[in-house]
Amino acid sequence: MKKIWKYFVAVVAFLFGVWEFYDNWFEDVDFGDSIRVDNTEIYYAGTDSIQAHELADYLKMTDFIDGNEKSVRLLKIDTGYVFQGVYTEDAWNDSTLLVSGLEFAKEMSLYVFESSPLTFQLCDDMLEMQNQVTFDVNDEPFGWEYVFGETELFFTKRVDYKEAEQLGNLLTEMGYTEQPSSVQLDKSDSAYHFNQVTIEEYWYDENYLKEVESSAQFLSDSLFNGERVVFALCDDEFNVKAWASN
């Protein structure tokens, strides 16, 4: 997880390194209610101060709130959330900035807004949108992605990201992440689902399936408080080909 945060902090630093703030101008225009945290003004509309403070906590954690004068706005709309910032004209179509903005939207959606779609908007000094990128986990075929060592760990919005982190840490401790692999964590009303991409010959190997059953029990005991775990063997699109459970 340290690698994930180190990367994200670098993304945030790049994003807001090119930000153009109009603090004096913001004071003369009504953008809704606001809170002020360490010289950062967070305007919000369509939502409440509780969510604004949750956003502030996250921005502090990523070092965006650093004591310097800054202003942003959060909007709650029917389809999700919008995070707005004022940028200079030369940044509106910067492809590198847009890619970083998409990563920012992805992380904000996950850590602050409970997997709701989030749009990152680059605006002019009248807060008119000039360009935007949107992240919606529903558009991602396998869900969110973490990388632990050589392992791609995907998890759906039915799973708490902390559970995914714990799984990744456990796999790392076991040495599983030292080899290239792809796994997915999902959850239903009746079980956690650990899906592993494997070669076809394992799908029909009874001895291997016995090991899979033992692994399901291990995951249940180690991470999921004894709840049922379905351990599935999948193709590279995470289509289930064989499975066992505790």
N, C-alpha and C positions, 0 to 999 in steps of 0.2 A: 504494500500500500504506500510505502514511502516513495517508491518510484512514481506511482500515480500522482501523488500530491506534488512532488518536485516538478513533474511535467506540467501540471495544471497551474501551479504558481508562476511558472515561466510564461504560460499562455496568457494569464491575467496581466502579468507585467508588460507583455507586448501590447495587449489590447489597450491598456490604459496609458501606455507610454505615448500613444499617438492621439489621445483624447484631447479635445479643445474645450475647456470649460468656460462658460460665460456666467460667472458667479454674480456679478453685479446686475446683469440683465435678468437672471433668474429671480432676483429679489423683487423686481417690478412687475412680474407676470404671475397670475394665479394658476398654479399647476395642481391645485388640490391641497390636501393636508400634507404635513411633512413631519419627519423626525430628524434630529441632528445628532450625529454620533461622531465624536472626534473630528470635527470640522467637515464632515461629509453630510450634505443635505440629501435626504431620501424622500422625494415626493411620492405620493401614492394616491390612486383613484380606483374605485371599484372594489377595494379591499380594505383592510383595517390596520391599525397600528401594530397589532400582534404580528401580522405577517411582515410588515415593514421592519420590525425589530428582528425577526428571524432572518430576513435578508441581510440586515446589518451585521448580525452575528457571523453570517457566512462570509460577507465581504471582509470582515476583520480577520477571519481565519485564513483567508487567502491573501492577506496583506494589501488588498485594494484600499481599505480604510487605513491610512497611515499617518493621519494628522494633518495632511495637506488639504486645502480647500477644494472640495469636489461636490458635484450635484448630479443626481440621476433621478429617473422616475420609473415607478413600477405601476403597471396597469393590469387589472383583472378584467378579462373579456370572456365572452361565452365559450370560446374555444381553448382557453388557457390563460397564459400570462404574456406580457410584453415588458421587456426591459429596454429603456430608452437612454441614449446618450447623445450629446452634441459632438459632432466631428467636423473637421474642416473639409472643404470640398474635395481636396485631393485624396482623402481617405475613403470616400463613399464607394468607389469601385476597386479598391485595393483587394486583389484576390487573396493575398496572404492574410489580411485582416478578416476577410469574410470566413475563411477556413477556421481561423482562431475563434471568431465569433460563434461559429457553429459548435465548436468544442465547449465554449463557455456556456452556451445555451443548454447543451447536453448535461453538463455538470450541475447547472442551476436547477434544471428540471428534476434531476435525481436527488440532490441533497437538500433542496429548499422547498420544492413545490410538489412533492409526492408523485413524481412521474408525469405531471401534467405537461402538455405541450408548452414550449416556451419560445418566443420570438425575440431575437436580439436585433434592435433597430439602430441604424446609423442615421442621425437626424441633422437637419440644419439648425441654425440658431433660433428658429421659430418652432422647434420640435416637430417639424414636418419630416416624415419618413422619406429618406433618399435611397436607402437600400436596407435589406433585411435578410436574415437567415432564420429558419425555424427548425427546431428539433422536436420530433414527436416519436416516442418510443414505439408507437403502434406501426410506424413505417419501417421499423427495424425487424427483419425476419427472425432474428434469434434473440433479440432483447439487448440489454446493456452489455458492454464488454469491459472486463478488466484483463490485464495481462500480468501473470505471475511467472517470472522466468520465461520458459519456452511454452507455457500453457496459456491458451485463450480460454478465459472463463466467461461465458455468457450467462445472464440471468434475466428473467422476465420481471415485469412490474408487479407480479404477485409475490415476489420475494423481496424482503428487506435487504437493502444494500449491505447492511452490517452482517447479515447471514452469508452473503456472497464473499465478503472480506474474510470472515472466519473460515469459510471453506477453502479459499485460496491460501490462507496462512497454513491451514492443516496440510493441504497438498504439498506446500513448500517444505514443511517440516518432514514430511514423509519422503521427500526426494522426487515426488511425482513430476514436479514442474521442470526437472532438469532435461527432459526429452520433449520434443515438439508434440503437442496434444491439444485437443479441443473438447471442452466439456460444457454442459449447460445445466443450470439449476432452475427448476420450476417448482411450482406448488399448486396443489389442488385441495379441495375440501378434505380429502381423505389421506393425503400423503405428500411428502417431498419427492421430487423427481430429479434424480441425478442421471443425466444423459451423456454418454461418452461415445465419441466417434471412434470406431474400430474397423479393422479390416474384416472382410466378409467371412473368413474361415472361423472367426470366433463366434459368429452368430449360431453356429450349429455344434459347437464344442461343449459337450455336457460337463466336462471337468472344469472348463473355464466358467460356465454358468454357475457351478457350485461356489467358485471363488467370488463371483459377482454377488451371490446371495450373502456370503460372509461379509463382503464389503458393504452391502446395504445395512447389515446389522451394525457394523463398525461405525458408519456414518450416523446412524440413528443414535447410538450410544454416545458418540463423541461430540456431536453438534446439535442434534435435534430433539434432545430430551426424551428419547425413547419412542418418538413418533415413527410411524411407518415411513420407510424409504423405498421407493421403486428405483432400482438401478437398471438402466436401459442401455443396450448396445445399439448404436445408430450408424446410418450412413453419413456422408459428409454434409447432408442437409438436415441432420437431426431427425430423420424419420426413424422410428423405433423398429428394430428388426428382431430383437430378443430382449427378455428382461427377467429379473428375479427381484424378490423383495423379502424383507425380514418379517 
